[in-house]
Amino acid sequence: MTIRLPDSTGGLRTYEPRPEPFAVTPGAPFTSRTVFSAAHVVADPFADTTPDSPAAVDWDATLAFRRHLWSHGLGVAEAMDTAQRGMGLDWAGAAELIRRSAAEARAVGGRIACGVGTDQITAGTLAEVRAAYEEQLALVESSGAQAILMASRALAAAASGPEDYLEVYGHLLRQAAEPVVLHWLGPMFDPALEGYWGSADLDAATDTFLEVIAAHPDKVEGIKVSLLDARREIDIRRRLPQGVRCYTGDDFNYPELIAGDDKGFSHALLGIFDPLGPLAAEAVRVLDTGNVAGFRELLDPTVELSRHLFQAPTRFYKTGVVFLAWLAGHQSHFTMVGGLQSARSLPHFARAYELADGLGLFPDPKLAEERMRNLLALYGVTQ
């Protein structure tokens, strides 16, 4: 059977869904790369909330999705941007998410790292920003999870130059109980982070970022770079102190960055590995055998979907991530924290469905097609 999908011109095109999914069987732990999926949260569709209300989370479905990722060998990067941190999920909700997911990770033996930010305040002095970071760092460490020091909107607003970043991050790294991951999130993901590390000049910002790491290499397990600039990530990767890992956050260029070159490679901490989880895991296991060509053969075709989901405004990529989770049967509805399901258009959803189906990402293609038809009917598209 075929399905009629809307396109960007206002017309309809005919698409024939794929009959079978891409077959994946969970296998052995990864040996060549450490891979995290930044996981989304599942909203409670029956909660009587508004976009301005505190997040109402379906905890059972949210934790079930994390077990799905762990079952394929992926680590979970928790309470990150993909989980709508700062876009519907406030600090109280993020704290509860961290506690619950860390406990679940201990129960099933899954790897977890959690975001540490400053979103309990919207603005403040440097001392207040530092205190907010400290509160979140204490919670993550007490949960038993690894800490990811995320970029802070409040710090971007309060800092007057690179020296303020050096002071705040230096203080946090000195007191961290275990080595952390430093996260540099670009303004395409959050416009409030323009000029992070004290300069809008990326070369100068890179120098400050690397200065923080060089001063505390024993407290930095790795870095996550989300600038959608492969050349810059490779440059940063080659300038890291020995033993500090680079986790790519580049959802446009991840196959080449993970594959690497004769001078090194990136590990991964990616939002796109939420919908790609099983396929990405299969590709990494192929890479574990030394088969770089086979790895690229599996992962390269996924880039078109990723670039589609992460197209500008990039900060709304999580709408497509949750949409695909619904089509794949990981949740019973397409409702998002903060009403963010409205952030993308019907043609965007239609193309996301077509690309994901073509990759075989839906365990039950018939269910995905049925749900796509239901969404189309809701928008007034008749078949």
Secondary structure as the mmCIF struct_conf table of DSSP 4:
data_model
#
loop_
_struct_conf.conf_type_id
_struct_conf.id
_struct_conf.beg_label_comp_id
_struct_conf.beg_label_asym_id
_struct_conf.beg_label_seq_id
_struct_conf.end_label_comp_id
_struct_conf.end_label_asym_id
_struct_conf.end_label_seq_id
STRN STRN1 ILE A 3 PRO A 6
TURN_TY1_P TURN_TY1_P1 SER A 8 THR A 9
BEND BEND1 GLY A 10 GLY A 10
STRN STRN2 LEU A 12 TYR A 15
BEND BEND2 PRO A 19 GLU A 20
HELX_LH_PP_P HELX_LH_PP_P1 PRO A 21 ALA A 23
BEND BEND3 ALA A 28 ALA A 28
HELX_LH_PP_P HELX_LH_PP_P2 PRO A 29 PHE A 30
BEND BEND4 THR A 31 SER A 32
STRN STRN3 VAL A 35 ALA A 38
HELX_LH_PP_P HELX_LH_PP_P3 ALA A 39 VAL A 42
STRN STRN4 ALA A 43 ALA A 43
TURN_TY1_P TURN_TY1_P2 PRO A 45 PHE A 46
BEND BEND5 ALA A 47 ALA A 47
TURN_TY1_P TURN_TY1_P3 PRO A 51 ASP A 52
BEND BEND6 SER A 53 SER A 53
HELX_LH_PP_P HELX_LH_PP_P4 PRO A 54 ALA A 55
STRN STRN5 VAL A 57 VAL A 57
HELX_RH_AL_P HELX_RH_AL_P1 TRP A 59 SER A 71
TURN_TY1_P TURN_TY1_P4 HIS A 72 GLY A 73
STRN STRN6 GLY A 75 GLU A 78
BEND BEND7 ALA A 79 MET A 80
HELX_RH_3T_P HELX_RH_3T_P1 ASP A 81 ALA A 83
TURN_TY1_P TURN_TY1_P5 GLN A 84 GLN A 84
STRN STRN7 ARG A 85 ARG A 85
TURN_TY1_P TURN_TY1_P6 GLY A 86 GLY A 88
STRN STRN8 LEU A 89 LEU A 89
HELX_RH_AL_P HELX_RH_AL_P2 TRP A 91 VAL A 108
TURN_TY1_P TURN_TY1_P7 GLY A 109 GLY A 109
STRN STRN9 ILE A 112 VAL A 116
TURN_TY1_P TURN_TY1_P8 ASP A 119 GLN A 120
BEND BEND8 THR A 122 ALA A 123
HELX_RH_AL_P HELX_RH_AL_P3 LEU A 126 SER A 143
TURN_TY1_P TURN_TY1_P9 GLY A 144 GLY A 144
HELX_LH_PP_P HELX_LH_PP_P5 ALA A 145 ALA A 145
STRN STRN10 GLN A 146 LEU A 149
HELX_RH_AL_P HELX_RH_AL_P4 ARG A 153 ALA A 158
BEND BEND9 GLY A 161 GLY A 161
HELX_RH_AL_P HELX_RH_AL_P5 PRO A 162 GLN A 175
BEND BEND10 ALA A 177 GLU A 178
STRN STRN11 VAL A 180 LEU A 185
TURN_TY1_P TURN_TY1_P10 PRO A 187 PHE A 189
HELX_RH_3T_P HELX_RH_3T_P2 PRO A 191 LEU A 193
TURN_TY1_P TURN_TY1_P11 GLU A 194 GLY A 195
HELX_RH_3T_P HELX_RH_3T_P3 TYR A 196 GLY A 198
BEND BEND11 ALA A 200 ASP A 201
HELX_RH_AL_P HELX_RH_AL_P6 LEU A 202 ALA A 215
HELX_RH_3T_P HELX_RH_3T_P4 PRO A 217 LYS A 219
STRN STRN12 VAL A 220 SER A 226
BEND BEND12 LEU A 227 LEU A 228
HELX_RH_AL_P HELX_RH_AL_P7 ALA A 230 ARG A 238
TURN_TY1_P TURN_TY1_P12 ARG A 239 ARG A 239
BEND BEND13 LEU A 240 LEU A 240
HELX_LH_PP_P HELX_LH_PP_P6 PRO A 241 PRO A 241
TURN_TY1_P TURN_TY1_P13 GLN A 242 GLY A 243
STRN STRN13 ARG A 245 THR A 248
TURN_TY1_P TURN_TY1_P14 ASP A 251 ASN A 253
HELX_RH_AL_P HELX_RH_AL_P8 TYR A 254 ALA A 259
STRN STRN14 ASP A 261 ASP A 261
TURN_TY1_P TURN_TY1_P15 ASP A 262 LYS A 263
STRN STRN15 GLY A 264 GLY A 264
STRN STRN16 HIS A 267 LEU A 270
BEND BEND14 GLY A 271 GLY A 271
TURN_TY1_P TURN_TY1_P16 ILE A 272 LEU A 276
HELX_RH_AL_P HELX_RH_AL_P9 GLY A 277 ASP A 288
TURN_TY1_P TURN_TY1_P17 THR A 289 GLY A 290
HELX_RH_AL_P HELX_RH_AL_P10 VAL A 292 LEU A 299
HELX_RH_3T_P HELX_RH_3T_P5 ASP A 300 THR A 302
HELX_RH_AL_P HELX_RH_AL_P11 VAL A 303 LEU A 309
TURN_TY1_P TURN_TY1_P18 PHE A 310 PHE A 310
BEND BEND15 ALA A 312 PRO A 313
HELX_RH_3T_P HELX_RH_3T_P6 THR A 314 PHE A 316
HELX_RH_AL_P HELX_RH_AL_P12 TYR A 317 LEU A 327
TURN_TY1_P TURN_TY1_P19 ALA A 328 GLY A 329
BEND BEND16 HIS A 330 SER A 332
HELX_RH_3T_P HELX_RH_3T_P7 VAL A 337 ALA A 343
BEND BEND17 ARG A 344 ARG A 344
HELX_RH_AL_P HELX_RH_AL_P13 LEU A 346 LEU A 359
TURN_TY1_P TURN_TY1_P20 GLY A 360 GLY A 360
BEND BEND18 PRO A 363 ASP A 364
HELX_RH_AL_P HELX_RH_AL_P14 PRO A 365 LEU A 378
TURN_TY1_P TURN_TY1_P21 TYR A 379 GLY A 380
#
